Amino acid sequence: MALPPLRPAVLPDPQPLRKVLGPGVIAAGVGLASGEFVIWPYISANVGLVFLWAAVVGVIAQYFLNMEIERYTLATGETALTGFSRLWRHWGLVFALMAVLANIWPGWATSSATVLTYAAGGGDVTVIAVVELLVIGVALTFSPVIYRTVEATQFVKVGAVVVFLVVALFLAVTGDAYRGLGEAVTHIGQVPAGLGAALVLGAMAFAGAGGGQNLVQSNWIRDKNMGMGARIPRLVSPVTGEDQAAPATGYTFEPDEANLARWRAWWRVANIEQLVSFVAITVFTIFLMSMLAYSTVFGAETASDVTFLRTEGEALNQRLSWFGTFFWAIGAFSLFAASMGICDYVARMVADNVKTVYLPGSARWTESRVYSLVVWFIVLFGIAMLTIGFDQPITLLVISASVGGIMMFLYSALLARLNRKMLPEAVRIRGYRLVVVLVAFAFFGYFSVLTLIDQFGRLF
């Protein structure tokens, strides 16, 4: 069954930046995990800061991709995933399943629990991780408006990380790290030997959000009532909120002068929101976390998983008795908040697609109920993996990030197609933005092919 056509409606009045600030912070906050806290510092600890130029490229590419995802939602109220399903009915399901496969493993909760044991001086990693997963499940199930809970958690996380990094800037980052930044400039375009295609793809895909998380910018700006998203019901708890059964198909506006004036205002504030939150926070944290790793453990023997953070914290404690423990505490909360954000965004992708495309007429299966079902599936699957002794080293984080890179390769092309075909002429993607999206498509496609060749070679 085809999706119903977009309904005509007036574009809502634009809001000032202070009222819409949040989606970019969530994107940066959720991204402050495998990329900023693990993968990029791990790279810097092993090869130095020469590859940091790629982080900037990755963040800029994601900024343009995020804005094309937001363009469609601002103009229609639909998520990009629903838009893809208008091009081919099952595209949304393909991306939702890829997001599940990439993120169902309890690696972030395990990493958070592991780092917390460093700060506490001991503890059972499995028990702590199980408790964290249960807390996430309860929080996402019983929050009256789920977006507000996720947003508040990420704001606290980003604030704590920024405070830590400002202190680290004065107490722990060495002059060698600042000089190392110069090497990042002189080595632009060069990939250090030994990183491998999977790690390169994963690092650039997770420089910021990455993979399916970018697509959920649609859901977050819609729950922030931005653009036509203000006309779509927000995702609420099926237990404590006012649940609604209606599928989230969208609207279109007449491109008259009044609507286009509102559109230009929305587009301007959405771009600013992404720049001052997602781009600024992400670049700052990647650089500072990488410089900190370079200042403390570069050249030292480090493990090939998150336990290298233990070495880094111990080095910080040698410089200032409490600072390494502070680093571990911030890291544990950061990875926990990332785990919550990842669980939220995967469940949002699945629920949005299943309800809108496959169960539009079901009064029983609302988007909120599908969302809660997916949340608890992820939580219980994670607990089962932990119970049987599953452990996720950095290799699986790289695989997860690589799947994200392949997703970005696919949806870059779909975004260009969607925003050329489905939107009014006056608001379609064009010019340099279209060029950047197509370049991102080519880039992620190139490294996706290299990664697949590399992984098949390892298997066979």
C-alpha positions as CSV (number, residue, x, y, z in Angstrom):
1,M,0.0,0.0,0.0
2,A,1.4,3.4,-1.0
3,L,1.8,6.2,1.5
4,P,-1.0,8.8,1.4
5,P,0.0,12.0,-0.5
6,L,1.3,15.0,1.4
7,R,-1.5,17.2,2.7
8,P,-1.6,21.0,2.0
9,A,-0.9,23.2,5.1
10,V,0.5,26.6,6.1
11,L,4.1,26.4,7.3
12,P,4.2,27.4,11.0
13,D,5.8,30.6,12.2
14,P,9.6,30.4,12.8
15,Q,11.0,30.4,16.3
16,P,14.1,32.1,17.7
17,L,17.3,30.0,18.2
18,R,16.9,29.9,22.0
19,K,13.6,27.9,21.6
20,V,14.9,25.4,19.1
21,L,18.4,24.8,20.5
22,G,18.7,21.1,21.3
23,P,18.7,18.6,18.4
24,G,22.3,19.5,17.5
25,V,23.3,19.2,21.1
26,I,21.7,15.7,21.3
27,A,23.5,14.7,18.1
28,A,26.8,15.9,19.5
29,G,26.0,14.4,23.0
30,V,25.1,10.9,21.7
31,G,28.2,11.1,19.4
32,L,30.4,11.8,22.4
33,A,31.1,8.1,22.9
34,S,32.7,5.6,20.5
35,G,34.0,8.4,18.2
36,E,35.1,11.2,20.5
37,F,35.8,9.3,23.6
38,V,37.2,6.0,22.2
39,I,38.1,5.8,18.5
40,W,39.7,9.2,17.8
41,P,41.7,9.2,21.1
42,Y,42.7,5.6,20.3
43,I,44.0,6.7,16.9
44,S,45.8,9.7,18.4
45,A,47.4,7.5,21.0
46,N,48.8,5.2,18.4
47,V,49.7,7.4,15.3
48,G,49.6,10.9,16.8
49,L,47.5,13.8,15.7
50,V,48.3,13.7,11.9
51,F,44.9,12.2,11.0
52,L,42.7,14.9,12.8
53,W,42.2,16.6,9.5
54,A,39.8,13.7,8.7
55,A,37.7,14.5,11.8
56,V,37.0,18.0,10.5
57,V,36.1,16.6,7.1
58,G,33.8,14.0,8.7
59,V,32.0,16.6,10.8
60,I,31.6,19.0,7.9
61,A,30.2,16.3,5.7
62,Q,27.8,15.3,8.5
63,Y,26.7,18.9,8.9
64,F,25.6,19.1,5.2
65,L,24.0,15.6,5.4
66,N,22.1,16.7,8.6
67,M,20.8,19.8,7.0
68,E,19.4,17.8,4.0
69,I,17.8,15.5,6.5
70,E,16.3,18.5,8.3
71,R,15.4,20.2,5.0
72,Y,12.9,17.4,4.2
73,T,11.4,17.4,7.7
74,L,11.2,21.2,8.0
75,A,9.3,21.3,4.7
76,T,7.0,18.3,5.3
77,G,7.0,17.2,8.9
78,E,7.9,13.7,7.8
79,T,11.1,12.0,8.8
80,A,13.7,11.4,6.0
81,L,13.1,7.7,6.6
82,T,9.4,8.1,5.6
83,G,10.5,10.2,2.6
84,F,12.8,7.3,1.5
85,S,9.8,5.0,1.7
86,R,8.1,7.2,-0.8
87,L,10.9,6.5,-3.2
88,W,10.7,2.8,-2.5
89,R,8.4,1.3,0.2
90,H,11.1,-0.7,2.0
91,W,14.0,1.8,2.1
92,G,13.0,2.8,5.6
93,L,13.0,-0.8,6.8
94,V,16.5,-1.4,5.3
95,F,18.0,1.5,7.3
96,A,16.1,0.6,10.4
97,L,17.4,-2.9,10.3
98,M,20.9,-1.7,9.6
99,A,20.7,0.6,12.7
100,V,19.5,-2.3,14.8
101,L,22.3,-4.6,13.6
102,A,24.9,-1.9,14.2
103,N,23.8,-0.9,17.6
104,I,22.1,-3.8,19.4
105,W,25.3,-5.0,21.0
106,P,25.8,-3.7,24.6
107,G,29.2,-2.3,23.9
108,W,28.5,1.2,25.1
109,A,26.9,0.1,28.4
110,T,29.8,-2.3,28.9
111,S,32.4,0.4,28.2
112,S,30.6,2.8,30.6
113,A,30.6,0.1,33.3
114,T,34.2,-0.7,32.7
115,V,35.3,2.9,33.0
116,L,33.2,3.3,36.1
117,T,35.1,0.5,37.8
118,Y,38.3,2.5,37.1
119,A,36.8,5.5,38.9
120,A,35.4,3.4,41.8
121,G,38.4,1.3,42.2
122,G,36.6,-1.9,41.4
123,G,33.2,-3.6,40.8
124,D,31.5,-6.1,38.6
125,V,31.3,-4.8,35.1
126,T,28.5,-7.1,34.1
127,V,26.2,-6.2,37.0
128,I,26.8,-2.4,36.5
129,A,26.1,-2.7,32.8
130,V,22.9,-4.6,33.4
131,V,21.7,-2.0,35.9
132,E,22.5,0.8,33.4
133,L,20.5,-1.0,30.7
134,L,17.5,-1.4,33.0
135,V,17.7,2.3,34.0
136,I,17.7,3.3,30.3
137,G,14.7,1.1,29.6
138,V,12.7,2.5,32.5
139,A,13.7,6.1,31.7
140,L,12.7,5.8,28.0
141,T,9.5,4.0,28.8
142,F,8.1,6.2,31.5
143,S,9.1,9.7,30.3
144,P,5.9,11.6,29.4
145,V,7.7,13.3,26.5
146,I,10.7,11.1,25.7
147,Y,12.6,13.8,23.7
148,R,12.8,16.0,26.9
149,T,14.4,13.2,28.9
150,V,17.0,12.5,26.1
151,E,17.7,16.2,25.6
152,A,18.2,16.9,29.3
153,T,20.5,13.9,29.7
154,Q,22.6,15.0,26.7
155,F,22.8,18.7,27.9
156,V,24.1,17.5,31.3
157,K,26.6,15.2,29.5
158,V,27.9,17.9,27.1
159,G,28.2,20.4,29.9
160,A,30.2,18.0,32.1
161,V,32.5,17.0,29.2
162,V,33.1,20.7,28.2
163,V,34.0,21.6,31.9
164,F,36.4,18.6,32.0
165,L,38.1,19.6,28.8
166,V,38.5,23.2,29.7
167,V,40.3,22.1,32.9
168,A,42.3,19.6,30.9
169,L,43.4,22.3,28.5
170,F,45.3,24.0,31.4
171,L,46.4,21.0,33.5
172,A,47.1,18.1,31.2
173,V,47.5,19.0,27.5
174,T,51.2,19.4,26.7
175,G,53.1,21.6,24.3
176,D,53.8,18.6,22.2
177,A,50.1,18.2,21.6
178,Y,49.8,21.7,20.3
179,R,52.7,21.2,18.0
180,G,51.1,17.9,16.9
181,L,48.1,19.9,15.6
182,G,50.5,21.5,13.0
183,E,51.2,18.0,11.7
184,A,47.4,17.5,11.2
185,V,47.5,20.5,8.9
186,T,50.6,19.5,6.9
187,H,49.3,15.9,6.4
188,I,45.9,16.8,5.0
189,G,44.8,14.1,2.6
190,Q,47.2,11.5,4.0
191,V,46.1,8.4,5.8
192,P,48.6,7.0,8.3
193,A,49.8,3.5,7.5
194,G,48.3,0.7,9.5
195,L,44.9,2.2,10.3
196,G,43.0,0.0,7.8
197,A,39.9,0.9,5.7
198,A,37.5,-0.2,8.4
199,L,39.0,2.1,11.0
200,V,39.3,5.0,8.6
201,L,35.6,4.6,7.5
202,G,34.5,4.1,11.1
203,A,36.4,7.1,12.4
204,M,35.1,9.5,9.8
205,A,31.5,8.1,10.1
206,F,31.7,8.5,13.9
207,A,33.3,12.0,13.8
208,G,30.1,13.4,15.4
209,A,26.9,11.4,15.0
210,G,27.4,8.8,12.3
211,G,25.2,6.3,10.5
212,G,21.6,6.1,11.5
213,Q,22.0,8.7,14.2
214,N,22.1,11.4,11.5
215,L,18.8,10.3,10.1
216,V,17.1,10.7,13.5
217,Q,17.8,14.5,13.3
218,S,14.4,14.3,11.6
219,N,12.7,12.9,14.7
220,W,14.4,15.2,17.1
221,I,13.6,18.4,15.2
222,R,10.1,17.3,14.8
223,D,9.7,16.7,18.5
224,K,11.2,20.2,19.0
225,N,8.3,21.5,16.9
226,M,10.5,22.9,14.1
227,G,9.0,23.7,10.8
228,M,6.2,21.4,9.6
229,G,7.2,19.1,12.4
230,A,5.0,21.2,14.7
231,R,2.0,19.6,13.0
232,I,3.1,16.0,13.8
233,P,2.3,14.4,17.2
234,R,5.4,14.0,19.5
235,L,6.6,10.7,20.7
236,V,5.4,10.1,24.2
237,S,5.3,7.3,26.8
238,P,2.5,4.8,26.2
239,V,2.3,4.5,30.0
240,T,2.4,8.1,31.3
241,G,1.8,10.2,28.1
242,E,-1.2,10.9,25.9
243,D,-0.5,8.2,23.3
244,Q,-1.8,8.7,19.7
245,A,-2.4,6.1,17.1
246,A,-2.1,8.3,14.0
247,P,0.8,7.6,11.6
248,A,3.2,10.5,11.1
249,T,2.7,11.3,7.4
250,G,3.2,14.9,6.5
251,Y,2.3,18.1,4.7
252,T,3.3,20.4,1.9
253,F,3.0,24.1,1.7
254,E,2.1,26.4,-1.1
255,P,5.3,28.2,-2.2
256,D,3.8,31.7,-1.9
257,E,5.7,34.7,-0.5
258,A,4.4,34.3,3.0
259,N,5.3,30.6,3.3
260,L,8.7,31.1,1.6
261,A,9.5,33.9,4.0
262,R,8.7,31.5,6.9
263,W,10.8,28.8,5.2
264,R,13.9,31.1,4.8
265,A,13.6,32.0,8.5
266,W,13.3,28.3,9.5
267,W,16.2,27.3,7.3
268,R,18.4,30.0,8.7
269,V,17.8,29.2,12.3
270,A,18.1,25.4,11.7
271,N,21.6,25.9,10.1
272,I,22.7,28.1,12.9
273,E,21.5,25.6,15.5
274,Q,23.5,22.8,13.8
275,L,26.6,25.0,13.6
276,V,26.7,26.3,17.1
277,S,25.8,23.0,18.7
278,F,26.7,19.9,16.6
279,V,29.7,21.2,14.7
280,A,31.3,23.4,17.4
281,I,30.8,20.9,20.2
282,T,32.0,17.9,18.1
283,V,35.1,19.5,16.7
284,F,36.1,20.9,20.1
285,T,35.7,17.6,21.9
286,I,37.4,15.4,19.2
287,F,40.4,17.7,19.2
288,L,40.7,18.1,23.0
289,M,40.1,14.4,23.7
290,S,42.7,13.4,21.0
291,M,45.2,16.0,22.3
292,L,44.7,14.6,25.9
293,A,45.3,11.1,24.7
294,Y,48.4,12.2,22.8
295,S,49.7,14.1,25.9
296,T,49.3,11.1,28.2
297,V,49.7,7.8,26.3
298,F,51.2,8.4,22.9
299,G,54.1,6.0,22.4
300,A,53.1,3.9,25.4
301,E,52.0,0.3,25.2
302,T,48.2,0.5,25.1
303,A,45.5,-2.2,24.8
304,S,43.3,-2.6,21.7
305,D,40.0,-1.9,23.5
306,V,38.5,0.7,25.9
307,T,41.0,-0.4,28.6
308,F,43.5,2.0,27.1
309,L,41.4,4.6,28.9
310,R,42.7,3.1,32.1
311,T,46.2,3.9,31.1
312,E,45.2,7.4,30.1
313,G,43.5,8.0,33.5
314,E,46.5,6.6,35.4
315,A,48.8,9.0,33.6
316,L,46.5,11.9,34.5
317,N,46.4,10.8,38.2
318,Q,50.2,10.9,38.2
319,R,50.1,14.5,37.2
320,L,47.3,15.5,39.5
321,S,46.0,13.0,42.1
322,W,42.3,13.4,41.4
323,F,42.2,14.3,37.7
324,G,42.4,10.8,36.3
325,T,39.5,9.7,38.5
326,F,37.5,12.8,37.3
327,F,38.3,11.7,33.8
328,W,37.0,8.2,34.4
329,A,33.8,9.5,36.1
330,I,33.1,11.8,33.1
331,G,33.8,9.0,30.7
332,A,31.5,6.6,32.5
333,F,28.6,9.0,32.4
334,S,29.4,10.1,28.9
335,L,29.2,6.5,27.6
336,F,26.1,5.8,29.7
337,A,24.3,8.8,28.1
338,A,25.5,7.7,24.7
339,S,24.0,4.3,25.3
340,M,20.7,5.9,26.2
341,G,20.8,8.1,23.1
342,I,21.6,5.2,20.9
343,C,18.8,3.1,22.3
344,D,16.4,6.0,21.8
345,Y,17.4,6.7,18.2
346,V,17.3,3.1,17.0
347,A,13.9,2.6,18.6
348,R,12.7,5.9,17.0
349,M,13.9,4.7,13.5
350,V,12.1,1.4,13.8
351,A,8.9,2.7,15.4
352,D,8.6,5.6,12.9
353,N,9.0,3.3,9.9
354,V,6.9,0.4,11.1
355,K,3.9,2.6,12.2
356,T,3.9,4.9,9.2
357,V,4.6,2.4,6.4
358,Y,3.4,-1.0,7.7
359,L,0.8,-0.3,10.4
360,P,-0.8,3.0,9.5
361,G,-4.4,1.8,10.4
362,S,-3.6,0.0,13.6
363,A,-5.2,1.6,16.7
364,R,-3.4,-0.9,19.0
365,W,0.1,-0.5,17.7
366,T,0.9,3.2,18.1
367,E,4.3,4.6,17.4
368,S,5.0,5.0,21.1
369,R,4.1,1.3,21.8
370,V,6.3,0.1,18.9
371,Y,9.1,2.4,20.3
372,S,8.8,0.9,23.8
373,L,8.8,-2.6,22.4
374,V,12.1,-2.0,20.5
375,V,13.7,-0.3,23.6
376,W,13.0,-3.3,25.7
377,F,14.2,-5.7,23.0
378,I,17.5,-3.8,22.9
379,V,17.8,-3.7,26.7
380,L,16.9,-7.4,27.1
381,F,19.1,-8.5,24.2
382,G,22.0,-6.6,25.8
383,I,21.4,-8.2,29.2
384,A,21.3,-11.6,27.6
385,M,24.6,-11.0,25.8
386,L,26.2,-9.8,29.1
387,T,24.8,-12.8,31.0
388,I,26.5,-15.3,28.6
389,G,29.8,-13.4,28.9
390,F,29.7,-11.3,25.7
391,D,32.5,-8.7,25.6
392,Q,32.8,-6.0,23.0
393,P,36.3,-4.7,22.3
394,I,37.1,-1.8,20.1
395,T,37.0,-4.1,17.0
396,L,33.2,-4.3,17.3
397,L,32.9,-0.6,17.8
398,V,34.8,-0.2,14.5
399,I,32.4,-2.7,12.8
400,S,29.4,-0.8,14.2
401,A,30.9,2.5,12.9
402,S,31.7,0.9,9.5
403,V,28.1,-0.2,9.1
404,G,27.2,3.5,9.9
405,G,29.6,4.5,7.1
406,I,27.8,2.2,4.6
407,M,24.5,3.6,5.7
408,M,25.8,7.1,5.0
409,F,26.9,6.1,1.5
410,L,23.4,4.8,0.7
411,Y,21.4,7.7,2.2
412,S,23.6,10.4,0.8
413,A,22.3,9.5,-2.7
414,L,18.7,9.1,-1.5
415,L,18.7,12.5,0.2
416,A,19.8,14.2,-3.1
417,R,17.0,12.3,-4.9
418,L,14.4,13.0,-2.2
419,N,15.1,16.7,-1.9
420,R,15.1,17.2,-5.6
421,K,11.9,15.2,-6.3
422,M,9.5,15.6,-3.4
423,L,9.9,19.3,-2.4
424,P,8.6,22.5,-3.9
425,E,11.0,23.9,-6.5
426,A,11.9,26.9,-4.3
427,V,13.2,24.9,-1.4
428,R,14.9,22.0,-3.2
429,I,18.6,21.1,-2.7
430,R,20.8,22.8,-5.3
431,G,24.2,24.4,-5.9
432,Y,27.2,23.7,-3.6
433,R,25.0,21.7,-1.1
434,L,24.1,19.2,-3.8
435,V,27.8,18.9,-4.8
436,V,28.8,18.3,-1.2
437,V,26.2,15.6,-0.7
438,L,27.3,13.8,-3.9
439,V,30.9,14.1,-2.9
440,A,30.0,12.5,0.5
441,F,28.2,9.7,-1.4
442,A,31.3,9.1,-3.5
443,F,33.6,9.2,-0.4
444,F,31.7,6.9,1.8
445,G,31.0,4.6,-1.2
446,Y,34.8,4.4,-1.8
447,F,35.7,3.5,1.8
448,S,32.6,1.2,2.1
449,V,33.9,-0.9,-0.8
450,L,37.4,-1.0,0.6
451,T,36.0,-2.0,4.0
452,L,33.9,-4.8,2.5
453,I,36.9,-6.1,0.5
454,D,39.0,-6.0,3.6
455,Q,36.5,-7.8,5.8
456,F,35.8,-10.5,3.2
457,G,39.5,-11.0,2.9
458,R,39.8,-11.5,6.6
459,L,36.9,-14.0,6.6
460,F,38.1,-16.0,3.6
